[in-house]
Amino acid sequence: MAEKKTQVCVIGAGPGGYVAAIRAAQLGKKVVVVERDQVGGVCLNVGCIPSKALIAAGSLKEKIAHAATMGIKVGGPVEVDLAALVAWKAGIVKKLTGGVSGLFKTHGIEAVAGEAKLAGPGKVEVKGRDGAATTIQYDDLILATGSRPIEIPGFKFDEKDVWSSTGALAPTRLPKRLLVIGGGYIGLELGIFYAKIGSEVTVVEMTGAILPGSDPELAAVVAKNLSKRAVKVKVATKAVGYEKKGAALHVTLEKEGARETVEVDQILSTVGRRPNFENLGLETIGLKADARGFLEVDLQRRTKVAHVYAIGDLAGQPMLAHKASHEGLVAAAAIAGDQAAAYDPVAVPAVIFTDPEIASVGLTEAQAKEKGLETLVGKFPFAASGRAMTRSETDGFVKVVADKKTDVVLGVHMVGPDVSELIAEAGLALEMGATVRDLAETIHAHPTLPESLMEAAEAVHGRAVHFAAPKRST
């Protein structure tokens, strides 16, 4: 059995683990990273990056198909070469994961491929892909094991008839009829992509509305656009099971006790994700995950066990790649002796790459009310944005939620074109404790989409110039 000694051992090379490893190395630590699958984790390989590549391709196809409204005519129908599309997506993934591997080499980080298991304090045992065993002795440990899709009864993932999100990102054929189980962000992002490239899509959601947990006003805009694309949505509906008959899949759905059967060619199940903690050997060092699979951590992402840190999906909600990366920076700094290092954001932005996109940061009106705050709200529609008009993308709006007493911005919520990019300014505003006046009096370039944030801030006090919002007293 091979043996290695290191100052920092990181288990998991996803957006949390690889960022933590690189920062620890930058701070002078000797680092070993263990990854059982692929460098880059779920996000780079079968999550954030490949899904956004496919979504971008689907949007381009749709824009080309409607280019005639701008006076641009394209001869014949727009076709999708599925194999070429998947290969293009894979090329992007390869460049990014190769880039991470290159950064490991640049910073002197050793990568060990295999399944890691804790073997008591200060020790990790790795079973390599070739069967060889390696023992790693460490001073500090960062657990960044990520998460996996949740399976529901009756719909076991085989990546043939029943896709997880992983299978949906590497299709070998375009399903004519696709059933998406789960109307959350993953299901809708992928469902809309498939609708754009030619599938008949039906979405089944157990709760009473799509995108549960999101601002209902934002979700309503997406719901309206699903209808325009002929995507069928069945809310308050449960998928019970399915039977394969020939090439068709007969899926049983249940709503309020009544059952129906729908016939489809492909099922995509996206009902959430669960942290990876089983078979990790947590008990050997005195750790136990809670009922949701999370480990309790402090502001430095330290667990109850000294010198053991947890970041990313294992460290609790929100289960987002950018949250994991930030936690990785904090944990690495703490290990290097930075007493001030802390994970203490004012808010974590969330983005949903539906069409139109949704982006939020900070408190919603309802959340602010729960905290006993009295709010003022300003909205500005993209239908009044000159830049949105020039792009023929006028659905949606920007909403600013502010504290009535202090004028401090509490939250910003958007649905519309490129709001995944616009939300960064709002996040900075919250971190800096900006007021509505700060946003409103910041000169924004014209004509641009970010002007809509400025106008929404003005609308808080009834002063939006390009939209007749109700006037408010100051």
ABEGO torsion letter per residue (X at the ends): XBBBBBABBBBEABAAAAAAAAAAAAAGBBBBBBBABBBGEAAAAABAAAAAAAAAAAAAAAAAAAAAAAGBBBBEBBBBBAAAAAAAAAAAAAAAAAAAAAAAAAAGBBBBBEBBBBAEBGBBBBBBAAGBBBBBBBABBBBBAEBBBBBBBGBBBAGBABBBAAAAABBABBBABBBBBEABAAAAAAAAAAAAAGBBBBBBBABABBGBGBBAAAAAAAAAAAAAAGBBBBBGBBBAEBBBBEABBBBBBBBGGBBBBBBBABBBBBAEBBBBABGAGAAAAGBBBBAAGBBBBBAAGBBABBGBBBBEAAAEOBBBAAAAAAAAAAAAAAAAGBAABBBBBABBBBBBBBOBBBBBBEBBAAAAAAAGBBBBBBBBBAAABAAAAAAGBABEBBBBBBBAAAGBBABBBBBEBGAAAAAAAAAAAAAAGBBAAAAAABBBBOBBAAAAAAAAAAAAAGABAABBBBBBBX
